[in-house]
Amino acid sequence: MYRYAAFVLLLAFLGTAFQLSHGTEVNVKDKDNNLCLFANLTVNFSVSYEVADNKSATVVFELPGEVTTSGSTCDAKSSTLKLNFGEGHSWSVNFTISGEKYQADTITFSYNLSDATVFPSSTLNDTATVAVKPQLPDIGLDTCYSCKSKETIEADSVNQTLWNVLIQAFVSNNSTSENITSCDADVPTTPVPPTTTTTPAAPVTNSTIPVTNSTTPPPTTPPTPTLPAPTIGTYSIKPDENSTACLMANFGLRVGVMKEEMNFEPNGTIVSGSCGVNSSLLMLVSNAMSITLTFANDTTKFRLHALNITGKTSSGVAFSEVNANLSLWEAAVGSSYMCNKEQNYTITSQLTIYTFDLQVQPFGVKKGVFSTAEECFLDSDLSFLVPIAVGVALSFLIILVLISYLIGRRKSRTGYQSV
């Protein structure tokens, strides 16, 4: 039994044409073959699109590492970085010079809805385009713009999240600059020291102030309340109203993000998704957060492949965390995966999830019921053998040390008597 688990993201790239990358780096050269524009960045796209029966689906994917720069330009006063990828998709940003600085004017993202690899079951076959204004500061000439923090740009049905960005437009001397302009999110804030005021000393009098032995206890910090176990939700996806479920999932979920923990509330949650041959999608939208899980199979086994969670913490801070490179909840196609014990999984540096009473089957559901379950290790009958094996090993080690001690002592005594 394989021990995996974690919560998933949106539908990710699933073909050889779209491989998840760890950043995209490009160099654009001018007509004289000199470097004029450099970029190294990671971009994540979340796109909602129409499917059958007036429903919508959402996919999440990253800008791949392999792109072309056809359409990129470098002029004296303006430059354009254009990255083309897949079957007719492109992402571009336009830069213009103003005085001694330059700025990013527009980010344009075009995506081809007829590409079934990225947009399965799409009812549209055209190419859609969104244009947004990025919130980048003015950048000095001969300076690189850097932003390691995540920035999400929302527009219509598309969210674009950028991070690990390093860009220099208008490169001079055929090499990038060592001067850096950092985004506000990367700049540490310096705490302001408290201001002190000097109060003139009060005049000394001969009056005697009685002293008491009362002690003021220090203020106590109330303990952080413990969350109750989350409510177990029951979710299913049907290909149409007259069919039985093609995807089923039961679980309770707790989300830990930005050092806060929240229980996911299934009551009132909107459930949507899709079932495919090689990938299936489950989307859950509550008042507090939206969760998208993407499952993939290789014809023999299925796994949780991607997870996307967006929402706001209890203190009102917005978050968006994605991992599209998971291998969790693995089981044979035609069976279900089960883990009743509480499990926790680190999805990103900011996101941890906890599952309770989990059972899921994204493929091969028959007659609307779960197939035979493959259990996680903690649920299996073999889990009790681990402490027993450890105890036996320790006992054996103690006996071995004792025997060695007795043999050594006997040899020492024999040597003494032979003198």
N, C-alpha and C positions, 0 to 999 in steps of 0.2 A: 504494500500500500504506500503510495507516495504521500508525503506530507508537504502540502503546499497550502497557501491561502493568501488572500488579500483582495482588495476591492478594485473594480475595474474602471476604465475610462471609456471614452466614446469609440465609435467605429474608427479603426485606424487603417493605415495603408496595409493591404493584404496581398499585394502582388509583387512580382519581382521589379516592376517599374517604380515602386514606391517603397524604399527602404528607410526605416527610421534612422535619422542621423544624429550625430553629436555636434552639430554646427555645420554651417555652410560657409566656405571661404572662397572668394573670387577676387581676381585682379582684372581690371579693365584697362586696356591700353588705347592710346590715341592713334591718330593716323601715322605718327612718326614712330610707333611701337614703343612709346614711353608710358610707364605706369601713370595713370591719371585718376583712378578711383579704386579704393580698396575696401572690402567688407568681409567681416567674419561675424556671423550672427546665427541665432536659433530663433525660428518662428514657428509657432503652433497655431493651427487654424481649427476653428469649430464652426461648422457650416450646417444650417438647417435647410432642408429642401423638401419638395413635395413628392409623396409617393401615392399609391393607389388609394381610392376611397376617401379622397380629400384629407388624407392624413399627412403627417410630416415625420421625417426622420432626421437625425443629427449625426454627423460624422466628425471625428477629430483626427487630424494628421499633422505631421511636421513637414516643414520645407526640407526636402531631401538634400543630401550632400552633393549629389550629382545634378548639376544644373548647367544651362547654357546662358550666355550673356548677350545673345543677339537682341539688338534694340537698345543696348546701353550706349550712351553718348557722353562725350566730354567736350564742352565748349568753354570759352573764356568766362562767360557769366552764368552759365547753367550747365548742370550735369544730370544724367538720369542713370540710375542703376536698375536694370531689368533682369530678373532671374526667371527663366523659362524651365518648366519641368513637366513630366508626365505627358498625358494626352491633351495638350492644349491649355495648360494652366500657367499662370505667370504672376509674379509679384514684383512691383517696382516702386521706387521712391525717387522723387525729383528734388534736386538741390539748386538753390540760386544764391548768388553773391550779393550782399548789401554792404557797401563800404569795405571794412576790414574783416567782416564776418560773413559766414554763410549759414543757411538754414534749410531744413527739410520742409518743403511746401506741402506735398501730397504723397500719400501711400495709396497705390492702386493694386487691387487684387482681382484677378480674373480667373474664373473656374468653369470648366467644361462639364455640364451636367450630363452629357451623353457618355461620359467615361464611367462605365458600369463597375470598374474595379474600385473606384473611389466612392461613387454614388449609386449603390445597388438599388434597383427598383425605382429609379427616378422616372417621373412621368414627363419631365421636360428634357429636351435635347439641345437647348441653346447654351450659349456661354454668358454667364452673369458676371457683372463687374461692380465692385464697390470702391469708392474713393473716400479717404478720411484724412483729416489733418492731424499729424502726430504732435505730441506735446514735447518737442525737443527744444532745448535752449539754443540760442545763437552760438555758433562755434567759430572760433578764430581761425583765420586762414593759416595753413601749415599746422593744423591741429587735428588730432583724432578725437572722435566722440566715443565715449565708453559708458556702458551701462550693464552691469552684471545682474541687477535686480530685474524682476519681471514687471512688465507694463502691458496691460490689456487694453486694446482699442476696440470699442464696440461700434458696429454699424449694421443696421438692418438685421439680417439673419446670419451675420458673420461676426465672430469674435477672433481677433488676432492678438496673440500673446508673444511678446518679444523679450528675450533675455540673452545674456552673454554677448552683447552687441559691441562691436568695435568697427567703426566706419570712418574713413577719411575721404571726402570729396575734394577735388581740386588739388591732387597730389602734385608737389613740385620736386624738382631735382631727381625724379625717377625713383623716389623712396619714401616710405611713410615716415611721419613725424613721431618723435618721442614725446611731444607735448600732448597732454590729455585734457579734454573737457569732460568731466564726469556728470552723470545725471544726478538730480537732487536726491534720489533714493539711495544712491551709493555714498553720499557725503555724510559722514557721522556728525551727529549733532553734539555741540559742546554745551554741557550744562552751565547755566548762568549761576555764578556764585551768589549766595544770599548777601544782600546788602546789610551792613551793620551800621547802626546809629549809636552815637555816644550820648548817653544821658548824663547830665551833670549830677555829681554826687550830692545827696541830700545833706543838709547841715547835721552835724553830730550833736545830739543832746544827751543829757545825763539820765534820761529816762531808761528804765530797765524793762526789757521785753521778756515776759515769762517764756521759758522754753518747755515744750512738751515733747514726749518721747513717741509721738505718733509717727508711723511710717506709711508713706503713700505707695501702694503697690504699683509696679510698672504696668503700662497698658498692655493688654493681651490681644493677640491677633486671633480672631475667630477661625476655627478650623474650616478648611475647604469642604463644603458639603459633598457627600458621596452620592453619585448618581444612582438611581435605581436601575435594575436591569431593563434594557430597552424592550419595547413591545415587539413581539414576533409578527412580521408582515408576511402575507401570502400573496404572491404575484404570479401572473401568467399572461402569455401572449398567444392570441389566436390569429391565424392567417386571415380569417373572415368570420362573420357572425355565426355562420352555420357549421363551423368546424370546431374540433376539439383543440386543446392547447398544444402548441408546438414548442413552447418554452415555459418552464415552471421553476419557481424559486421561492423558498421560505427561509427567512432569517430575521434576526434582530440585529440592529447595527448601531454602534457608537462611533462617532467621528471625533478624532482629536486633531485640532488644527490651531496653529499659533498659540500653543500652550493652553488652549481651552478645549473642553470636551462637551459634546452634545449628543443626545440620543436622537436617532432618526425616527420620526413619528409616521407610521404607516397610515393612520387614519386620515382620510382626506387627500391622500397622495394620488396624483394622476400617473397612471401606468401606461406606457406605450413602448413600442419596439418593433422588431422584425425578426423573422426566421429565414436563414439562408442555408445553402448547401455547405459552405465552408465557414460562414460566420453568422452569428446571431447577436441581437442587440436588445438590451433591457434598459429603459429609461424611466426614472422615478423622479417626480417633481412634487416636493412638499412646499409648505409656506417658508421654510427656513433654508432649503438647499435643493439643488438638482444633481442627480447622480446618473451617470451613464456607464453601463458595464458592457464590454464587448467580449464575446466568446469566439474562439477559433477552434477548428479541428483539422487534423491531418489525415482524415479518413479512419484512423484507428483510435485516437485519443482526442479529447477536448480539453481546453484549459481556459481560464480567465486571462484574456490577452491584454485588456486595456481598461483603465478606470479614469473617469473625469468627474470631479466633484467641485461645484461652485456654490457660493452662497454667502451668508454673513454670519459672523460669530455672534454670541449672545451680547457682546459689547458693541455690535454694529459695524465691525470691521469686515469689509468685503474680501473674499478669497477665491482663488481659482487654482486648483491643483490637478495635474494630469500626469499619468504614467502610461505610456502606450507600449511598454516592453515587459509585460508581466508573463509569468508562467505559473499560475495558481489554480487550485481546485481541479487538478488533473484527474481524469477518469476515462475509462473506455467509452467510446461512442456507443450509445444504446443502453448505458447504465447512468446512474445519477451519482453525484458526489455528496457526501454527508460528513458533517463535523458538529456534533452536539456540544462539545466542550467549548468554552470561551477561547477564542484565538485572536491574536493581535498581529498586525502586519504593518510594516513601515513602507508606505507607498512613495512618498517623497520626503525631503528633509523637513517639510512643514506638515506633512499629513500622515497620520496613523489611523488605522481603522480596527475596530474590535467586532467580531462576529459571534453570534449566539444562536444555537440550534439551527445551524445552516444545513440546507439541502437544496441542490440546484441540478437541473438537467436542461441544457440549452439545445440538445439535439436528440432525435430519435424517441420523442415522447409518444406513447401509444395509449389510446383510449383515455387521455387526460389524466393519467396517474404516473407517479414516479416509478421508474424501473428499479431493479435491484441496485442497492447503493454500494459504492466503494467507500469505506470509512477512512477517515483520517487516522493517523497513528494513535492519537490520544484516545480515540473511541474504540480502537481495536482490542481484541482479547490479549494481544501480545504486549500491550503497554505495561502491564504489571510485571513483566519479566525483567524490565530494566532495573528497578531497585534490587530485585533478587540477584541479578547478575553482578551488580556492583557489590552487594553484600558478600557473595561467594568469592569474588576476586579479592576483596579485602581480607576475608578469613584466610584464604590461601596464602596471601602475602604475610600475614601474621604468623602462620604456622611455619612458613619458609624461614622467616627471620629467627623464630624460636629454635628451629632445628640447627640453623647455622650457628647460633649462639652456643647451644649445647655441645656441638661438635668441636667448636673452637675451645671451649672450656676444658673438654676432655683431653684434647691434644696438649693444652697448656699444663694440665695436671700430670700427664704421662711424662712429659719432658722434665718436669721437676723431680719426679721419683727416680729417673734414670741417672741423675747426677751422682 
